[in-house]
């Protein structure tokens, strides 16, 4: 049913593009997106606040007012926003407070992107919410059309990568690990014998141990079948890459990681497997595992994503974007 709905939606978009043009259609979709997400209701007129002569600032928002995506989506949106702002000489800030403060894990490197609650304005004369979310449109020109000369702050809600080939450079301009992350990275670097190979698995809730949206789990027999297929994939990849004595295995399933962590030469990262959008706990320890995995994958000699054709595992961009940080080879392995 979901596939039928998606096909019909794609048909409507394609037809509408032909009838009214891409720019007009996407502008309408973005306007509608702001309404559907109820973002405009947070902006109002304040009699005690006047527009200033400050230069315009593009502010990436992850404030919990809507769904922002997982870690990869957020990093794509942030880095892409910075690439856009830098190209146009806009000031740039990041307001990431949901479900945790980003600066607790990633600190500013060359760009001072921190902004406080008090510095944010929700006066309609000063601030304006803007949105990007479609990948099959010209997002750069779409964002330009949403900016104007009347506002000082543009609050961007986005999971779209506008950085093109500059993702790694822009990422390192923005971020360096905070001490809590750096200490964990140092500890795992001691465990990993270089060179090592990174293999990633994205099961969503197929194995019944990762809460994400409404994804259903498999039957017990199907779970065991999928795990065995994934284990066989590790063995096959290992045989195809005999020069690596150490494998970094990353996954969103605690049960799968517990199982393969017992294998010789396999290193896994401890901690919670959680999706940022669906875990509102707010305790920083709950979100560190994904950041550690992201950096460790980037330091591998190669990165591989396992995809299962039978059980339709998710084609995650997580290891692909991690590989971009150090420009290491990335590929997929399907069974």
N, C-alpha and C positions, 0 to 999 in steps of 0.2 A: 504493500500500500504506500509506504514512504517513497519508494522508487517511482511509482506512478505519479504521486504528487509532485516530486522533484522534476520529472519529465514535463509535466503540465506547466509548472512554474517556469522552466527553461524556455518552453514554447512561447509562453506569454511575454517573457522578457525579449526574446528574439523578435517576435512580431512587433512589439511596441517600439523596439529600437528602429525597426524599418519604417514604422509609421511616423514617429515623432522625432526621431534622432536620439543618439546616445546621450548627449549632454542634457537635453530636456528631461529624458526619462530618468536618468540617474539623479538629477536635481530633485525630481519629484519623489523618488524612492528615499533619498536621504532626508528630505523634509518629513515624509511619512514615518521614516525610521525614528526620528526625534520624537514624534508624537506617540508612536507605539511604545517607545521606551519611557515615555512620560518625563523626558529630560527637561522640556521647556517649562514645566510647572515649578521648577526650582528657581526660576529667574523672575525678578519683579523690579519695580521702581522704588528706590529709596530716596526720600527727600533730602537726606543729609549727605549724599555722596554725589559728587560731580565728576565728570570725566576729567582726566589729567592729560598732560602733554607727554606722558611716558610713551616710549616706542611700543608697538604692538608685541605681544608675547603669545607664543603658541604653547599651550599647557596640555600635556598628555594627562588624561584623567582615568584613574582607577579608584573610584570613590564608593563603589557599592550601590550606586543608583540604578545600575543595570548589570547584565552579564558582560564580563570583560574578556572571557576566554581563559584558556590555560596559560601556563608559563610561556610556551613558544609564541602563542598569539600575542601576549602582552609585550614580549621582547620585540617581536616584529613591528608592532604598532609604535612602541617607544622609539626604537632605532630609526624606523622609517620617518617618524615625525621629526626627529632631530636632523636627519638628512634633508628633509624638506625645509626646515627652519634655517639651517645653515646656508643652504643655497640661496635663500631669499633675505638673508641678514635679519631674521627675526630673533628676538629673545626667545629662549626655550627653557621650560620648566617641566618637572614631573611631579604630579600629585598622585602618588600611589599609596593609599591608606587602607585598601580593602583586599583581602582580610588582614593585611599586615603592612607596616611601613617598609617600603622597599629599601630605604637607606639603612635599615637594620641588617640587611644582607648584602646589598651592593651600594657602595659609596661613590660619590662623584670623583671622577678622575681629572680630566682637563676641563670639563664643563660644569659650572656650578648650577646644577639643575634643581636644587631643593627649593621648595616653596611651602610656606606655612598656611594654616587655615585662615589666619588673619589677613594674609596677602591676597587671598582669593576674593574676587567680587562676584556677586550674583545679581548685581544691578544690571538691568537690560541695556542701560546706556553705556555701560562699561564693558560688560562681558557677554559673550555669545557662545552657545553650545554648537559644535559642529561634529560631523559624523562621517566615518568611512567604514564600509564593511563588505562591499562587493569586489571580487577579484577580477571579474570579466568586464570591467569598465576602466576608463582612463582616470584613475584615482588622483593623480597629481593635479590635473586640470580641474577635477571635481572639487578638490580641497581649495584650490585657488579661487574658484567661483563662490565658495562659502565665506571667504575672507572679505573684509571691506575696510574702508578708511574711517569708520565711525566708532569702532570699538578698540579698546586697549588689550583685552584678553579674549583669546579664542580657546575654549575648552574642548579639546579633541578627544572623542571616544573612537578608538580605532584598533583593529587587529590586522591592518594592512601594511605590508612592507613596501615602503617607497624608497628604500636605500639602494635597490638594484645591486650593483657589484661592490658597493662600499659598506656592506653590512659589518664586516669585521672591523674596519677602520672606525666607523661610527660607534660601534659597541665599545671599543677600547677608549675612545674619546670620552664616553659617558661614564664608564663603570670600572671600578676595581673592587675586589672582594673586601667586604667588611671583616674585622678580626675574627668573628665567630665562624664565618665561611672559610677564611684563609687557614685557620687552624685545622679545620676538617680536611681541607684540600691537602695540606702538608702531611697529615696523618695517612691519608690514602695513597699519596705519592710514594710513601715509604713501602707500602704493601705491593704496589704495582711495579713489576719488573719490566723495564723498557727493553725492546719495543713490545707493546701490547696491542691487542685487537679489541675493539669495542663492538659488541653485538647488542642491539636494542630490540625489545619486544613491547608491543602496545596491545594489550588484550581488552582494554576498557573493562566491562564487567562480565566478560564471557566466563571467567573462572569464579565469579561470585564474590570477589573480595576487594572490589574497587568501586566505590560509589561515584557514579557519574551519570547525571541526567536520568533517563528512563531506560537505559540499556539493560536488557535482560541477560541472565546467566544461562549457561547450558545445563543440560542434565548431567548427572554425575558421570555417566559413561562417556558423554561427549567431552566433558572437562578432561578426563584422563586421556582421551584420544588426542585432544589438542595439545596437552602438555607433552605427551610422547612425541608428537610431530615436531614440537618446538625443540625438544631435547635432541631428536635425531638431526634437526637442522644445525644445532650447535656442533654435533659430531662431524657433520658433513663440511661445515665451514672450517672447522679445525683441520680436517684432512686436506682441504684445499689451500690452507694457509699454514703449512708446517713450521714456518720460521718463528711463529709466535708461541712461546711457552705460557704466556699469561693472557687470559681473556677477562675483560671487564664486561660483565653482563648487567644491563640495566632493564628494568621492567616496571610496570605499574601493578604487578600482582605480588603481594607478600608471600603467598603460598608457593608460587613458582620460584621466586628468589630464594626462599628457604631451601627448596629442593636442590637447585643447581649450585648453591653456595657450598655444598659439601663436596663438589667435584674438585679434583686436584687442578691447580692452576687457574681456578676461577675466583675472581674478586667481585663482590657485590657491595653496594652501599647500604648501610643500616639506616633505619628511620622510617617515617610514615610514607606510604604510597597514597598520595592524596591529590585531588584536583582542586586548584585554587578557587574556582568558581563555586564549588559545592562543599567546601570545608570552611566554615566561617569561624572556626575556633579562635583564630587570631594569635595563638602561641607560636612564636617564631620557629621553635624546634620542629614543628609539624611540616614546615615547608622547605627545610634545608636540603633534604635528600635530592630533590629535583635539581637544585642549583649545583650541588656537588657533582651529580651525574653529568650535568651539562658541561661543566668545565673539564671533567676528567675525560669525557668523550672527545673533546676538542684537542686533548693532549695525546690521544692514541695515534698509532701510525695509520690506521684505517678505521672507518666506521661503517657498520652494516646494520640495516633494519630488516628484521624478519617479517614477512607477510604470509599469511595462510589463506590460500585460495578457497579451501573447503569451508573454513569457518569465518572467512571475510574479516580478518583482523584489520585494525585501523592503520591506514597509511600515514603514520605520524611524521610531522616535520621536525620533531624534537632532535633526533640525531643528525638530521641534515643541516639544521642551523647551527648545532654545536660544531659540526665539522667545518663550517664556514669560518669559525673564529681563528683557526690556525691553518685553514686551507688544506685540510687533509682529504684523501679520497673518500667518497661516500658512495655506497651502492645498496641495493636491496637483494634479499635472498628469499625466494618464494618456494613454497612446497604445497 
